[in-house]
Structures are given as structure tokens and as C-alpha cells.
Amino acid sequence: MAETRDEPKAKTLSIAMLRHEPIQDARVCLTPSDVAKLTQAGHTIRVPAAPSSDPAFSADAYSNAGALVTASDDELLEATILVTLHPPAPETAGKLTPNHTLLGFLSPFERAEAIAELADRGTTAVALELVPRTTIAQSMDALSSQASLAGYAAVMLAAARLPKAFPMMSTAAGTIRPAKVLVLGAGVAGLQAIATAQRLGARVTGFDVRSAAAEQVRSLGAKFAPVPNAEAEDAETAGGYAKEASDDQLARQREHLKALAATSDIVITTAQVFAKAAPTLMTLDMIDAMQPGSVIIDAAAATGGNVERTEGDSAEERTRNGVTIIADPILPARVAHDASQVLSANIVALLDRITNPQTATIKQAGEDDIADAVTVTRSGSITDGRIAARTGTRNEGASS
Ligand code: NAD
């Protein structure tokens, strides 16, 4: 569009991709091809010297895309918008200023105190976890894009560990029966896990507390395990998330699932409750009822996990009575290349929506509903009441 006297020239953004060592995660927030589009539009992008172990995301690839490859963290912090896959290390967080906007997966509910510290530093914080689940925000929904790849990766991981084949095979020496897969939680990750296991020829059963999930599970060709006493409970919030189940509901659920789990070769758990710890769906007695050689993938590990642990049982992978249990909090990192493509597209779409082109900063309160939803600190305050409530005292300016 031609510039007129009334339209001030758009400012360019200064963006840096933060390093997130020592976490082993080859994903990147911005791919070289998206960086090329951003630099061609005049924006400045800084990336660390070793952006990723994926050769497609090498320093050379970024340099060719017009990014500044920087040798030190301090040079990265010369940018004003810092994008990150994981909450920054305390050393980096301690260097943030009111000129910075930190945008990424910040675990705002689990790490409310770290959010409060960002507010104290005057830094603007934008949490990808809070992108609204609306049609208009779908292109920015990084939680969904990563959950989808997590569901796929969970099945691949389970298949690699199971000493059985997924599909039924008729051979001259007899028939091999299909593997039985049980998926607990049929949201974005669970539905992708169900679809993937179905494609591989397994016999799949899905379970979820939300009644809307039943139709979605069946439409993928899988069975749905009916929810106990479903008619008495409305298990879904207005936003489409599951309500937190009571202890009594969870006990009934586990009783209901125990026999199904015992006859499954693979159990993939993906159940989460927004802003809360994940519910425990697989107890030790349920694991003990499974056949040796079976595999459990706890895809809800990032929010506490769905599989009960014994004290001191913190390893990502463990065995109990011959059952392999893997609780990987960053499953999408196992398909880092594709996870990065969609994450980068989400972040570019979000930045486009929530930045003010005249000021090159995040839009102010009340200017944009999506910017308001994702911004958790602004001008020294926590702006999300749910996060502020977890910090006890610092709730000035917050709305719930
Ligand atoms: P999530 O990650 O919060 O939870 C995963 C699944 O666990 C959910 O289906 C939830 O119902 C289930 N769950 C919670 N407690 C459970 C329990 N005790 N037992 C069994 N299952 C339990 O959810 P999500 O995958 O992010 O998706 C939540 C909803 O949002 C879904 O309805 C999804 O279709 C919808 N969604 C909509 C949009 C959009 O409209 N743009 C985008 C993404 C997701």
C-alpha cells in the first residue's frame, strides 16, 4: 500500500532467538525460511552461533537468510523481542530489562514466581500457552501444533519399544494379532496418537472425559471407551477444555480403565487440565496388571504426568514389572524439524497480530484481544489474574 502523510512509516522489529541449553531440544522458534521473509521485510533477526543440531537449521542457513549470527548472549539481548522455546535460564532472565519482550513457552502457571520476576524487571512477557482456542487464532496456536506432533511421536516411540508388530499379519506360520493401543485423553495430542496408531494397523481404543471426544475418536475408526456416569457430569468448560475431575471421579475412571489397560500392549496418556497439574490416570496397581513387555508413554509429563511414580522415581524412562514407562516432557523435539516448521509459522503469525507496526512493540492493553490474552506481564505488573493469584501478593493490574 502506498504511504500517505497520515500513515507513519512502520518500524521494523528487532528479534532474537534465545539459546536454551542445557535442554536437549533441536527445535527452533524461527526457521531459516521464515527468517528470510522477516529480514526481506526489513526486520533484524539475531540467532545464536549454534542454533540447533538439525543441519537444516545451521548457523550458515540463518546467515544466508539474512540473520545476524551472534557469538554471545549479550549480543542476542541487544534485540527487543526475544523468542524462546523454554523459560530462560536464571542468568539470562536476570539480564532482561523493560526494553525486552520475552515470547515463548513460559509455563506461566507452573512457574508463576518466574513470571512475577519478569514483571518486577519491567519486561513484557508473552506466553504461547495462552493463545486462545478460537478459529481466528488457530494459525498462532503453538500448543496445538506441538501437541499434534507429540501425539505422533508418542506412537513412534512406543512402536520402537514394543517387541510386537502393530498390524495383523497373516503368515504361513500363523496369524500375528494386531497390537492393542489405549489412548487416554483425546484432545489434540490424543487424536493424533489415535490416528497414527490406526494407520499402523493397531486396534485402538480412546478415552476422554469430554463427551464431544467420543465422536472424534470414532470418526478415526477407533473404539471409544464410555465414560463412567457420563450423563451425570458436564466435563467440558466453555473454552472446550476438560474440567478438573474430582478425586471420586478419578477413582471411578481408574477402576473403569484398569481392565482395558491390562489387556493393552501400549497405553499412551495425554490427559491435561488447563492451568492445573495433569490428573493421575495410571496408578501403580494398573501398571502391575499389564503384561510384561508392554509400553506406557506419558505424554503429559510436562504438566506432572498421568502415570503414578514411586518416590525418587524421576527418570524419564523406567521399567516396572517388565513394563517400559517413558515420560518425555518434550516429545515434539523427537520430530524437531517438522515441529519447528509449524512452531515458526505460529510465532510469525502471532507477532504479526500482536505487534504494533508503528511502535514495533506489543500492542497495549485493550488494543487487541489476542495480544491481551497472551501478554502475562506489562509495565511492571502481572496482567493475568490466574497467574497473579499463584504469586500471592503481586496481583495489581491483573484480570482473570
Ligand atoms: P489438553 O491438552 O488440555 O488435554 C488433553 C485431553 O485430556 C483433553 O481432550 C481433555 O478432555 C482430556 N482430559 C482431561 N482430564 C482427563 C481425564 N481425567 N481423563 C481423560 N481425559 C482427560 O486439551 P487440548 O488437546 O489442548 O484440547 C482441548 C480442547 O480444545 C479440545 O476440545 C480441542 O478440540 C479444542 N481445541 C480447539 C481449538 C480451536 O478451536 N482452535 C484448538 C485446539 C484445541
Residues whose N, C-alpha, C, O or C-beta is under 5 A from the ligand:
A	BS01	NAD	R133 T134 T135 Q138 S144 L184 G185 A186 G187 V188 A189 F207 D208 V209 R210 G239 G240 Y241 A242 K243 A245 T270 A271 Q272 V273 F274 P279
